[in-house]
């Protein structure tokens, strides 16, 4: 339509079934079975429709107003652009890089709502039906008039519930047939698409609310023709889009949808509509305080009425991102040298309102209706694998927030006698080391120690093994595995906190007679530390077979996120792992065992030239040391 100024868990979720009995109406009275089209045209052979329902990456295709392709009353119809987009959608359902699982049309399929126009629309959509493609449609104001109580229309005869009776994703329709529900499978779970009429009545909203209530654990994508409009104009090109993150607002009818449906239903996280142009988006907080991403996409004012343009919403649940791009398959199917200047300009739309990414923590966003499974703590005895020489954890020993005091002991759960004792830098605040309930989600013990240490001036509280602990003499000639969990706070500072050690072994390189390349005579013989260069984990150690160190470097670790770190030596080479993934800088140099002067190990403490010079700043969880190499499947995070 001529609009404004003429013008974005999960774990172990069971796949929900999609049935029509409880939601819908009969289909026999609403029209004939859709026509089946041949695969004629530039696209040639099409298919198969074969999306992967388990992959964490999948794509939702969105097609807005195609009205100018279907103006039957003016004898102006061109199905080719839309059919080329449909071929693209079908073909890329089985492409692992696209994995298109569903297509949503946003209404205004025709310009005139004429039966002759819908006869042609029927033939185009038959291409999707012939290949079993999953899709939804909504009526726009150019397809119908009035609200969803209007009765029979060419739109309903062509695209009513009867069209979807064989579709596996069809979940039902309201009594009028103008409002439909669809459930598709992606990322190992079910997603609900509500496709609402151009204007719906009280019964339509009541039906939509009941559908959501009947599927209380499904994320919901709401599609309608009119929800938000763009609050900037299209009088120049490229469009001066203002703030591309917030250049849309609820229309008058959109406010009704918000009040009657969206605001109180936390499951609705994304809304899509056409009708207005240029494209835009905004984000609103619902009654639960969560984001609802609201997008308008429409290209009817562009060359060839948009030419069947599609927007691709690439969901990536591994990256917690939705990447959005806008393409024209009809133009892309043309040989580049044959494209007109206007066609070449519209093959891809890449401005900030049409090519962008949405950061969304799906697990957190959906936690209000899909509670995140919490992995239970595991008893210490279960983690005492063969060869465990020390295992420290911090659960069940102190109230969260309460401080540890000088001389207090943390027992070595391996039974090898490597207990830790609290040591305090003179002048340090009493609460510089406290018990914490925070922990890595896969950590066996559901607790940690919160260190508040640093340098300039030196301050903090750390822990040390006893002077005669067996661990002090251990050289690990046959290999070893060291594991721990760590989290840095937002106030971590490179100057004050860089190079603080999570775990270190006392005794300087110079005292052990070490020398040669990269040797720092004052540094400790072993240190697992966080560098001052973007919080990169580093394992620096002096092996038995060399006079100089071997150093393993990881990538930058973001703050306020728990990380599992593991160092594995197989008797010859040392590997550092972050979240069970090997880091890039794992030297091939042979490094046998760990040099020892028989001095204590420190947790949270670091010394230089025999003196404590910095204390760790952040949380440290379970620590386990084993006298043999472990496989990743044997790590403390293993399931």
Secondary structure by P-SEA (a helix, b strand, c coil): ccccccccccccccbbbbbccccccccccccccbbbbcccccccccccccccccccbbbbbbbcccccccccccccccaaaaaaaaaaaaaacccccccccbbbbcccccccccaaaaaaaaaaaaaaaaacccbbbbbccccccccccccccccccccccccccccccccccccccccbbbbbbcccbbbbbbbbcccccaaaaaaaaaaaaacccbbbbbbccccccccccccccccccccccccbbbcaaaaaaaaacccccccccbbbbccccccccccccccccbbbbbbbbbcccccccccbbbbbbcccccccbbbbbbbbccccccccccccaaaaaccccccccccccccccccccccccccccccccccccccccccccbbbbbcccccccccccccbbbbccccccbbbbbbbccccccccbbbbcccccccccccbbbbbcccccccccccccccccccccccccccbbbbbccccccccccccccccccccccccccccccccccccccccccccccccccbbbbbbbbcccccbbbbbbbccccccbbbbbbbbbcccbbbbbcccccccccccccccbbbbccbbbbcccccccccccbbbcbbbcbbbbbccccccccccccc
